[in-house]
Amino acid sequence: MKKPSYQIKKIMVNSGKPQHVILLDSTGVVFETNKFEQASKLCEILNTNSDSGWRYEIITIVNK
């Protein structure tokens, strides 16, 4: 069994309804890492610096 990988989603509120957006890297590809610590740290940084009230959460991808 392979290790899981991790993505980050941004949760915004649009017209009172939550809207989920997957974080992209600098080339427009979905950001994905197999290091939970890296995803967790990035998520922490993004949440700390969010001035619009957006939230960031980790998504676990189960690789088969």
N, C-alpha and C positions, 0 to 999 in steps of 0.2 A: 504494500500500500504506500502511495506517495504522500509526502507531507502536504498539508493544506497551504494555500497561498492566501494573500490578503489584499483587498481593495479598500478604498475609502469612498464613502458617499457623503455628499453635502445635502443637508435637509434644509430647504428654504420654505418660507410660507408665502404663497401667492394667492391673493384674494381669499385669505383665511384658510386655505387648504395646503397641507404639506406637499412639497414637490421634492422628489429625490433625484439627485444628479450624481453620476459616477465621476470621480476625479480623473482627469487626464494628465499625462506627463507633458513635457515641453514640446513633444513632436505630435501631439494629438492622439496618442495611443493611451488606452486605459492604463492607469497606474496600477501595477500589481507587483507584490514582493512576497517572497517565501519567509521573510523574517518578521515575526510578530512585533518584535521590539522596534523595528524601523517604522512599521505602520502605526504603532501606538504613539511613538514620539512625534511623528508628523501630524497625527490626529490631535495630539495635545497642543502642538504649536498652532495649528489652524484654529482650534477652539479658543485659545488664549487671544489670538489676534483678530478674531471675527468681530468687526464693529457693526455689522448689520444684523446681528442676532442669529446668524445661521449656525447650525450645529454640524459637526462632522463625526461620523461613526465608522467603525471598521466592519467590513463584510468578510466573512470567512468563506473561501472557495474550497470545496472538497474535491481534490483531484483524484481521479480513479486511474 
